[in-house]
Amino acid sequence: MLHPGQRLVLDLGGMRFCDSSGSTALIAARSHADAARAGIAPAAVPANTLRTLRIVGVDRIFPVHPDSDSAIRRTSG
C-alpha cells in the first residue's frame, strides 16, 4: 500500500527480459501510485530494457534512475 508522498523504487537490475506485458505492468504500477498520490521510480534498468522503454515512451512518464541509491536519495531530497 502506497501513501501520499511515498515513492516506490523498483530495482530492475536483475531483469533479463521485458516485453509489452512488462511495459504494461510498469504503466499500471504508475497508475496505482498516481491514485495514491505517490510516485514510482524504476532503477538499474538494463540497457536493452531501457532502450525498449525509450522506444515506447515509458521513460517520459516517470523518472528512470541509474541505481536504487540514486532513486532513494531523490526520494529523500
N, C-alpha and C positions, 0 to 999 in steps of 0.2 A: 504494500500500500504506500503510495506516494502522498506527501503532504505539500501544501503550497510552499514554494521557495526551495524545495529539495531538488537535487539533480541525480538522476540515475546514470551512473557511469557504467558503460558496457565495454569491458576489456575483450576485444575480439582477436587478440594476438594469436590464439590457438586455432582460429578458424582456417579451415583448409579450402572451403568451397562456399560460395554464396550465389544462389540463383534468384530468380524472381520471387520465389517464396520467402527467401531471406530478406530481400529488399522490402517486400510487403510487410513482413514481421517488424522490421525497423520502423516503418511508417506507422504501423498500428501502435507500437510502443510509444512513438512520439505523440500520437493522438491521445493515448491514455495519460501520458504525462501532462499534455496540454489541458486535459479535462480536470486534472488535479492541480492545475496552476503550478506545475513543476517542470523540470527540464530533463533532457536526455543528452548524453554525450558519449558517442562511440569513441573508443580509444584503441590504439595499437592495431588499427585496421591493416591487414596485409595488403601489399601493393596491388596485387591482382584484384582483390575485392574493392579497394579504394578506386581503382580505375573504373570498375563496373558501376560503383555508386556515383561517380562523377558523370559517367555517360548518361545514366538515368536521372541525374539531378538531385539525388538524395543528399549530397553534400551541401546543397544550397538551403535545405530546410532545417538543418541543425549542425552545430559545430562538430568537426571531426578532429580529435586530438591525437598527437603522435604517441602518447602513452597515458596510462592511468594516472600517474602522478601529476602530469600537467592538467588533466581534466579535473582532478581533485583540487589542485591549487586554484584553478579557475573558479571552482565552486565556492571555495572559502574566501576568495578575494572579491 
